[in-house]
């Protein structure tokens, strides 16, 4: 699959030049002529690389870079700055903000292509290493370490930019009894199939994570409480319909789910631990009310870090 590259520059001539210079690299090149369009396209497209002009109107390239790096959806995308400046302090500022390289205008064709190839090669290696270290070996979803990092990024974006994130805590009902009755291999199969179900039903922008044991934490980006409820109910229903057959028996496996949405909190009060507490409280309420149901968390005075 060809790499995708997003160029953010206010000069149409620069975009035409990039098209020509990078034509033979087999890339899919996307274009944005201003900062806001570039930010929106980067979040929607999730390109493999961003070529970013330093001297943009309204927002500078440095400000755009800052926004990209605090947004969990775009934080890991490598950025190469495009600039006519040669001052060392300008380059240092860009590197400090998280850029991986600079290309000076006017472009020297061979240098531009080499720097783009190097950035994409480094991104590919980084993605492979990150995937291996952050994926749960049994279920194939993200692990607790990834949850901590991703949820922290989502909450930071919600506080800073008013974005919305929802968290679903999911726990398999009576999981110990399943292990005791049918053996641990059957319990592992339940968790494996649940991992596949989560990948199938959630969006690629969401992050299903194994929180511990039979408990999962599902991070839903740009999702309000109503949207989270729809996703949670769909997951609950589909899991209950899955045909688990240990030996010649038919076993119905269900889950209880609790929801917390960032809109429950004032920005100054919003933290990862508070969202987890609210979602966990809702989860245990679902279990207390009979299991195999979804409960929505509510903010109260007792929620604290």
C-alpha positions in Angstrom: 0.0 0.0 0.0 1.5 3.4 -1.0 2.4 5.9 1.8 0.2 8.9 2.2 1.8 12.3 2.6 0.0 15.6 3.5 1.6 18.9 2.4 0.5 22.0 4.3 1.6 25.2 2.5 -0.1 28.4 1.5 1.6 28.5 -1.9 0.0 26.6 -4.8 3.3 26.8 -6.6 4.9 24.8 -3.8 2.2 22.1 -4.0 2.7 21.8 -7.8 6.5 21.5 -7.3 6.0 18.8 -4.6 3.8 16.9 -7.0 6.5 16.9 -9.6 9.5 16.2 -7.3 7.8 13.3 -5.5 6.0 11.8 -8.4 8.4 8.9 -8.8 8.2 8.0 -5.1 4.9 6.2 -5.4 3.3 8.3 -2.8 -0.3 9.5 -2.4 0.1 13.3 -1.9 -2.6 15.3 -0.3 -2.7 19.1 -0.1 -3.9 21.8 2.3 -3.5 25.5 1.6 -3.9 26.8 5.2 -3.4 25.8 8.8 -7.0 24.9 9.7 -7.6 22.9 6.6 -4.3 21.1 7.3 -5.2 20.3 10.9 -8.6 18.9 9.8 -7.2 16.9 7.0 -4.4 15.5 9.2 -6.9 14.3 11.8 -9.2 12.7 9.2 -6.5 11.3 6.9 -3.9 10.2 9.5 -1.1 10.4 6.9 2.2 8.7 7.2 4.1 12.0 6.9 3.3 15.7 7.0 5.3 18.3 5.0 4.6 21.6 6.9 5.5 25.1 5.9 6.9 27.2 8.7 5.6 30.6 7.4 1.8 30.0 7.2 -0.6 32.9 7.7 -3.0 33.0 10.7 -1.2 30.1 12.5 2.5 29.6 12.0 3.9 26.2 11.1 5.3 25.9 14.7 1.8 26.5 16.1 0.3 23.9 13.8 3.0 21.4 14.9 2.2 22.0 18.5 -1.5 21.2 17.9 -0.7 18.1 15.9 1.6 16.8 18.7 -0.9 17.3 21.5 -3.8 15.6 19.5 -3.7 11.8 20.1 -5.0 11.3 16.6 -2.0 12.9 15.0 0.7 13.0 17.7 2.8 10.1 16.1 2.8 11.4 12.6 6.3 12.6 11.6 6.7 16.2 10.4 9.2 17.7 8.1 9.3 21.4 8.1 9.5 23.3 4.8 11.2 26.7 5.1 13.3 29.3 3.4 15.0 30.2 6.6 18.5 28.9 7.3 19.0 30.2 10.9 20.0 27.6 13.4 17.5 28.8 16.1 14.6 28.3 13.7 15.6 24.7 13.1 16.2 24.1 16.8 12.7 25.4 17.6 11.2 23.0 15.1 13.1 20.0 16.4 12.1 20.9 20.0 8.5 20.9 18.9 8.8 17.3 17.6 9.7 17.7 13.9 11.9 15.0 12.5 13.6 17.0 9.7 13.9 20.2 7.7 13.9 20.8 4.0 15.0 24.2 2.8 13.3 26.0 -0.1 13.9 26.0 -3.0 14.0 22.2 -2.9 16.9 20.3 -4.2 15.0 17.3 -5.8 17.4 14.5 -4.7 17.6 15.8 -1.1 13.8 16.2 -0.8 13.2 12.7 -1.9 15.9 11.3 0.3 14.6 13.1 3.4 11.0 12.0 2.7 12.1 8.3 2.2 14.2 8.4 5.5 11.2 9.8 7.5 8.8 7.2 6.1 11.3 4.4 6.7 11.8 5.5 10.4 8.0 5.8 10.8 7.5 2.2 9.6 10.1 0.9 12.0 8.6 2.9 14.9 5.1 1.6 14.1 6.3 -2.0 14.1 8.1 -1.7 17.4 5.2 0.2 19.0 2.7 -2.4 17.8 4.7 -5.2 19.3 5.1 -3.5 22.7 1.6 -2.3 23.0 -0.6 -5.2 21.9 -2.0 -7.8 24.3 -0.7 -11.2 23.2 -3.9 -13.1 23.8 -6.7 -10.9 22.6 -4.9 -8.8 19.9 -6.2 -5.5 21.4 -4.1 -2.8 22.9 -2.7 -3.4 26.4 -2.8 -1.5 29.7 0.3 0.5 28.9 -1.2 1.7 25.6 -4.4 2.6 27.4 -2.6 4.8 29.9 -0.8 6.7 27.2 -3.7 7.0 24.8 -6.3 7.9 27.4 -3.9 10.6 28.8 -3.6 12.0 25.3 -7.4 12.0 24.7 -8.1 13.7 28.0 -5.4 16.4 27.3 -7.0 17.1 23.9 -10.5 17.3 25.6 -9.2 19.8 28.1 -7.2 21.9 25.7 -9.5 21.9 22.7 -12.9 20.9 24.0 -13.0 17.6 22.2 -15.2 14.8 23.4 -14.0 11.4 24.4 -16.0 8.5 26.0 -14.7 5.5 27.9 -16.4 2.2 28.2 -15.4 -0.3 30.8 -16.4 -3.8 29.9 -16.2 -6.9 32.1 -17.1 -10.5 31.1 -19.9 -11.7 33.4 -19.1 -14.7 35.7 -15.8 -15.3 34.0 -14.3 -17.2 37.0 -17.2 -19.6 36.8 -16.6 -20.1 33.1 -13.0 -21.0 33.8 -13.9 -23.3 36.7 -16.7 -25.1 34.7 -15.0 -25.4 31.3 -11.3 -24.9 31.8 -8.9 -22.0 31.2 -8.5 -22.8 27.5 -12.2 -22.1 27.1 -11.8 -18.8 29.0 -8.9 -17.9 26.8 -11.0 -18.6 23.7 -13.8 -16.3 25.1 -11.3 -13.5 25.5 -9.8 -14.1 22.0 -13.2 -14.0 20.4 -14.1 -10.9 22.3 -10.9 -9.2 21.1 -11.9 -10.0 17.5 -15.5 -8.7 18.1 -14.1 -5.4 19.5 -12.0 -4.9 16.3 -15.0 -5.7 14.1 -17.5 -3.4 15.8 -15.4 -0.4 16.8 -14.1 2.2 14.5 -10.4 2.3 13.5 -10.1 5.6 15.4 -11.2 3.9 18.6 -8.9 2.0 20.9 -10.0 -1.2 22.6 -7.6 -2.1 25.4 -7.3 -5.1 27.7 -7.4 -3.4 31.1 -6.7 -6.5 33.2 -8.0 -10.1 33.3 -11.4 -10.2 31.8 -11.9 -6.4 31.9 -11.5 -4.2 28.9 -11.3 -0.4 28.5 -12.6 1.0 25.2 -11.6 4.5 24.3 -14.0 6.2 21.8 -12.6 9.3 20.2 -14.9 12.2 19.4 -17.9 10.3 20.8 -20.5 11.7 23.1 -22.5 9.8 25.7 -25.3 8.9 23.3 -22.8 7.5 20.8 -21.1 5.5 23.5 -24.4 4.0 24.5 -25.1 2.9 21.0 -21.6 1.2 20.7 -21.9 -0.4 24.1 -25.3 -1.9 23.4 -24.2 -3.2 20.1 -21.2 -4.9 21.7 -23.3 -6.3 24.5 -25.9 -7.8 22.1 -23.4 -9.2 19.7 -21.3 -10.9 22.4 -24.5 -12.5 23.8 -25.2 -13.9 20.4 -21.8 -15.5 19.9 -22.0 -19.3 19.8 -19.6 -20.7 22.4 -19.6 -24.5 22.5 -17.2 -26.2 24.9 -17.6 -29.8 24.1 -21.2 -30.6 23.3 -22.6 -27.8 25.4 -23.8 -24.4 24.3 -22.7 -21.6 26.7 -24.0 -18.0 26.5 -21.4 -15.4 27.4 -22.4 -11.9 28.4 -20.8 -8.8 29.6 -21.6 -5.8 31.7 -20.5 -2.3 30.6 -20.2 1.1 32.2 -19.8 4.4 30.4 -18.1 7.7 31.2 -18.0 10.8 28.9 -15.7 13.7 29.2 -18.7 16.1 29.0 -19.6 15.1 32.6 -16.7 17.2 33.9 -15.6 20.8 33.8 -12.3 21.0 31.9 -10.3 21.8 35.1 -11.8 18.7 36.8 -11.3 16.3 33.9 -8.6 13.6 34.5 -8.1 10.0 33.4 -8.6 8.6 36.9 -11.9 10.4 37.3 -13.2 9.0 34.0 -12.1 5.5 35.0 -13.7 5.9 38.4 -17.1 7.0 36.8 -17.0 4.2 34.2 -16.1 1.6 36.8 -18.9 2.7 39.1 -21.3 2.4 36.2 -19.9 -1.0 35.4 -20.4 -2.3 38.9 -23.9 -0.8 39.0 -24.6 -2.9 35.8 -23.4 -6.0 37.5 -25.5 -5.2 40.7 -28.6 -4.7 38.6 -28.4 -8.2 37.1 -25.4 -8.2 34.6 -25.6 -8.3 30.8 -26.5 -4.6 30.6 -25.1 -1.1 30.0 -25.1 1.6 32.7 -24.1 5.2 32.1 -21.9 6.9 34.7 -22.9 10.1 36.4 -20.8 12.8 37.9 -21.1 13.2 41.7 -19.3 14.9 44.5 -17.6 11.7 45.6 -15.6 11.3 42.4 -12.0 12.2 43.1 -8.5 11.2 42.1 
